[in-house]
Amino acid sequence: MSVKSKETNVKLDKKRLRNSFKFAIEGVKTAYKEEQNLRIHTCIAIIVIILGLVLKISYLEWFICLILIGLVLMAEFFNTAFENIVDMITTDINPFAKNAKDMASSGVLAMAVIAATVGIIIFIPKIIALIGGLL
């Protein structure tokens, strides 16, 4: 392989990388525009971050919260993509399409319930201690 072809490959890789970020950002914009649940999950994530700052959670608790926030948002993005694929395949009322979409959204629900449960375990004792300290 000549030096020139290596340089061309590097330039093409940079362009591909730039495009992959561009497409990902377009996907984020579209999902936030079209998906109410994604906006709700994001608002909850912001509340969790604010609570974490106010209640001064530990590094381990931050790590856990951030991982769970990422997993919930990721699950919602994947669910949205999956629903779009199903809608693209069939516009007819189809029990298999309904089942597939219902099961995909069940995955988001399961992840959100797990995240909320962990959030309760982390935040409730700190909130109780804060309220107790104010009384």
N, C-alpha and C positions, 0 to 999 in steps of 0.2 A: 504494500500500500504506500502510495507516495505521500509526501508531506502535505501537498495541496489537498488531497482527498481527506486526510485527517482533519485539516482545518475546516473543510466543508462540513464534515460530520459533527464537529464541535458546534459550529454555527447552527446547524439543523437541530441539534439537541437543545441548544439554548432557546430556539424558537418553539420547539415542542414543549419545553418546560414552561415557558411564558404562556403558551396557549393553554396548557393544562391548568395553570392558575386562573387564567381568564375564564375558562369554562366552569371551573369550580365556583368562582365568584358569581358567575351568571346563575348557576344552580342555586346558590344560597339566596340570591335576590329573588328568584322565581319562587322558591319554597316559602320564604317569608311573606311574599306578596299573596300567595295562594293558600297557605296553610295556617289556619287559626290556632291549631294546637301547638304548632312550632313557636308561634308568638307567645302563647301562654307558658310553655316550658321555658322560654327565654326570660320572661318576666320573673318566673319563680327562681330561675338561676341567679338573676340579678339580686333578688331578695336574699337568697342564700349567701351570696358574696357580701352583701351589706351586713347581714347578721354576723357572718364570720369575722368581719372587720370590727364590728361593735363589740362582740363577745370575745374577741381575741382567742379564736380557736388555735389549737396547736398545729405544728407543721404536718403531723400525721393526719389530723382531721381535715386540714386544707387539701392534702393529697387525696384523701378519700372523697371529699366533696367535689373536687375538680374532676376526678375520674368519673364519678357518677353523673355529674352534669354533662360531661362529654359523651358518656354512653347513652343517656336519655336523648340528647340532641341527635346523636348518630342514629339511634333507633328510629327517631321521627323522620330523619332524612331518608333512611332506607325504606321506611314504610311508605313515604310519599312517592318515592321512585317506583316502588313495587305497584302501588295503586295506579300510577300513570301507565305502567306497562300493561296491567290488566285492562285498563280502559282503552288502550290502544289496540289490544288484541280483539276485544269484543265490546260492542255497544249494546248488544242484546242482554236481556235479563237472563242470567245464567247462574244456577246455584253453585257451580264450581268457582266461578269468578267471585261471587259473594263470599263463599267460604275462604278463598285465598285472601281476599282483602280483610275479612274479619280476623283471620288468624294472624296476619301481618300486624294489624293494629293491636291484637292481644299481646304481641311481643313488646310493643311500646308501653302498653298498660303495665305489664309485668315489671319492666325496667323502672317505670315511674314509681310503682308501689314499693319496690325494693329501695330506690333512692329516697323516697319519702320516709320509709321506716328507718333507714340509717340516719337521715336528717333528724328525725325525732330523737333517736338515741344520742346523737351528738348535741343537739341544741336545747332540748327540754331541761336537762339538769343545769345548764348554764343560764337559761332564762329564769328558772326557779331560784337559783343562787343570786342572780341580779335583783329580782323582785324582793327576795329575802333581805338583801343588803340595803334596799331602799326603805324598808319598813322599820 
